[in-house]
Amino acid sequence: MANIGRFFGVGVGPGSPDLLTLRAAEILQTADIICIPRSSDKNDSVALKVAKPHISSTAEIVEISTPMVRDKEILNAEWQSGAQKIAKYLKDGKNVAFITIGDAMLFSTYTYLLNKVQQIIPDVSVESIPGVTSFSATAALLNRALAEGNEKLAIVPAIDDPSELKPILATFPNVVLMKVANKYEQILDILEELGLQDKAVFMSKLGYPDQFYTRDLNSLRGVKREYLSLILVKQEGF
Ligand SMILES: C[S@@+](CC[C@H](N)C(=O)[O-])C[C@H]1O[C@@H](n2cnc3c(N)ncnc32)[C@H](O)[C@@H]1O
């Protein structure tokens, strides 16, 4: 039986191919199999677009279904079948890299897949390669600190009840709101209620050719927002 291959989780950074780490580029050059998340039939994998310039021409590209649904049963079944696909390649002795946007360990399907791959092959050798997160790249683009000195920073996915954001926004001097596209208007109402509407910046598709950002959050009311959108809020303003 072939030696079991290594499993890599590669954070490819926020969007621009030159924001990958050297280690990420090295793994993409050498892995036998590159697994890419595929959320729908329509969209190309955004992670693949970012990683493509670094991927070896001999690597096999394999799609792993990662549907954008919240039903735990459906997700579990998809992750299980993705993990089985990955485990089969590993058992054949192939080195497999799963690519993921931003950082590998933050809101990524990679950590769910990893868990399931480890259940199938408990002694599999794993390396997780961190990537530049969307929000650190946003702060860098704006030349503004995410947090300084003893300031606190909260990182919050804004997908559930936006009213839960109120105490967080009222307490933390710096807040990163991720996954803001669907609840945008409610989030804006809360920012206005707390007098923070002018202390925030909206960023969409950072690093992609159609990157867009604005400090006039009101101008986007009723406008379709991209899934790759976030809001940074700073009590002292952006
Ligand atoms: C599933 S999470 C992935 C987070 C990612 N692992 C990271 O480290 O940034 C997806 C959310 O990340 C944010 N995001 C990721 N890439 C982005 C980009 N290029 N521009 C703006 N927001 C982005 C958005 O809030 C999006 O809804």
The ligand as an SDF file (V2000), in Angstrom:
LIG
                    3D

 27 29  0  0  0  0  0  0  0  0999 V2000
  -16.5630   32.4390    4.7580 C   0  0  0  0  0  0  0  0  0  0  0  0
  -15.8680   33.9580    5.2360 S   0  0  0  0  0  0  0  0  0  0  0  0
  -14.1910   33.6890    4.8320 C   0  0  0  0  0  0  0  0  0  0  0  0
  -13.2360   34.4920    5.6680 C   0  0  0  0  0  0  0  0  0  0  0  0
  -11.8030   34.2510    5.2460 C   0  0  0  0  0  0  0  0  0  0  0  0
  -11.3550   32.9300    5.6670 N   0  0  0  0  0  0  0  0  0  0  0  0
  -10.8580   35.3230    5.7830 C   0  0  0  0  0  0  0  0  0  0  0  0
   -9.8610   34.9710    6.4430 O   0  0  0  0  0  0  0  0  0  0  0  0
  -11.0710   36.5180    5.5180 O   0  0  0  0  0  0  0  0  0  0  0  0
  -16.4350   34.9950    3.9710 C   0  0  0  0  0  0  0  0  0  0  0  0
  -16.5090   36.4460    4.4140 C   0  0  0  0  0  0  0  0  0  0  0  0
  -15.1880   36.9890    4.4860 O   0  0  0  0  0  0  0  0  0  0  0  0
  -15.1810   38.3370    4.0320 C   0  0  0  0  0  0  0  0  0  0  0  0
  -14.3050   38.4160    2.8490 N   0  0  0  0  0  0  0  0  0  0  0  0
  -13.5140   37.4290    2.3780 C   0  0  0  0  0  0  0  0  0  0  0  0
  -12.7900   37.8590    1.3250 N   0  0  0  0  0  0  0  0  0  0  0  0
  -13.1140   39.1570    1.1340 C   0  0  0  0  0  0  0  0  0  0  0  0
  -12.6950   40.1590    0.2020 C   0  0  0  0  0  0  0  0  0  0  0  0
  -11.7960   39.8840   -0.7320 N   0  0  0  0  0  0  0  0  0  0  0  0
  -13.2360   41.4010    0.2970 N   0  0  0  0  0  0  0  0  0  0  0  0
  -14.1600   41.6720    1.2580 C   0  0  0  0  0  0  0  0  0  0  0  0
  -14.5970   40.7730    2.1620 N   0  0  0  0  0  0  0  0  0  0  0  0
  -14.0900   39.5220    2.0990 C   0  0  0  0  0  0  0  0  0  0  0  0
  -16.6490   38.6940    3.7090 C   0  0  0  0  0  0  0  0  0  0  0  0
  -17.2200   39.2640    4.8660 O   0  0  0  0  0  0  0  0  0  0  0  0
  -17.2420   37.3400    3.4080 C   0  0  0  0  0  0  0  0  0  0  0  0
  -18.6370   37.3380    3.6040 O   0  0  0  0  0  0  0  0  0  0  0  0
  1  2  1  0
  2  3  1  0
  2 10  1  0
  3  4  1  0
  4  5  1  0
  5  6  1  0
  5  7  1  0
  7  8  2  0
  7  9  1  0
 10 11  1  0
 11 12  1  0
 11 26  1  0
 12 13  1  0
 13 14  1  0
 13 24  1  0
 14 15  1  0
 14 23  1  0
 15 16  2  0
 16 17  1  0
 17 18  1  0
 17 23  2  0
 18 19  1  0
 18 20  2  0
 20 21  1  0
 21 22  2  0
 22 23  1  0
 24 25  1  0
 24 26  1  0
 26 27  1  0
M  CHG  2   2   1   9  -1
M  END
$$$$
